[in-house]
Amino acid sequence: TAQACNLSENFSSLTEQGFSIIGVSADKIKSQSSFSSKFGGFPYPLLADTEKKVINSFGVWGRKKFMGKEYDGILRTTFIIDENLKIIRVIDKVKTKDHTKQILED
């Protein structure tokens, strides 16, 4: 939630710098729609990858730990992709509340 809201709040700054944003999760479309509506809608698309085709192709599904419990889920990661569709940077230690700053660094 913090990451999605941070990107939404800074959407203009990111697009002015030439970035496009696409959020991806394994949640169903209905869940994503409810999530987006709860926070006033997001100015960028959310991809419902319920079959995990994109998620697995980017290697971001794996073991996570939260409050002492382990489970499989999306490993929070941002890929910066250039106009030639080449991955030029990977942010794998996402700071959810300040993610825009991380993206704009370098």
N, C-alpha and C positions, 0 to 999 in steps of 0.2 A: 504494500500500500504506500509506504513512504517513498519508494523508488518511483512508482507510477505517478504519484502526485508531484514529486520533484521535477520529473520530466515534463509533466503537463504545465506546471507553473513557469517553466523556463523554455517552453516550446518555441516561442518567438525568437529567443536568443539562439537556440540551436539551429532553427531553420535559416536564420539570417547568416549563420556561419556555413550553411550548405548541408547540414545534416538532415536526414530523414529518419524517422523513428518507427519501428514496428515492434510491438510487444508480442511475445510468444509464450504460451503456456499449454499445458495438457488439459486444462479445464474445458468443459463443454461451452458452446456458444452462449447458452442461456446463463450459465454461471458468470461468464465474462461480461455479458450485457448487464446483469444485475450489479456486478462489481463496479463497472463503469458508471452506471446510473447513480449508484450510491454516492459517488464522489463528483457528480455533476457532469460526467462525460469526459472523455479524454480526446484531445485533438489529433490523436494518432491511432492507427488501427491496432487491434489486438487479434492475433492469429490463434484460433482454437486448434491446436495440433493434437487432437485426441488420440491419434494413432502413433504419435511421437516420431513421425518421419523426419521432420526438420530438427527436432530436439536430438534425436539419435545421430543424424548426419553431422551435427555440430558437436557431438560428444558431451552434451550437457545434462545427461540423465545419470544419476548415480546415488551412492549412499550419502545420507545427510544425518546430522545429529541435532536434536533439539530437546532441551530439558531432560537430558539423559536417555532419550529414546532414539533409536536408529530406524531409518526408513528410507525408501527410495523416493527421489523427487528431482526436480530441476535444480541444477547447480547454478545459482545466480551468476550470470555471465553476460557481458556486453561485447559485441563484435563491431568494430569500426570497419566498414567495407567501402572501398573506393568506387569510382565510377566504372571501373573495369571489372567489378565484382571480385576484387582481390581483398582478402582480409589483411588489413594493414596494422591492426592493433587489437589486442584482446584484453579486456578488463575483467579479471576473475576474482578480484577482491573488491566487490562493489560496495560503496558507501551509500546506502539507500537514501539517506537524508541530504546528501551533497553530491549526488551522482552527476549532475550537470557539470559541476566543476571538474570532476574526474575526466569527463568526456572532452571538455574544452582544453585540458592540459595538453602540452606538447604541440 
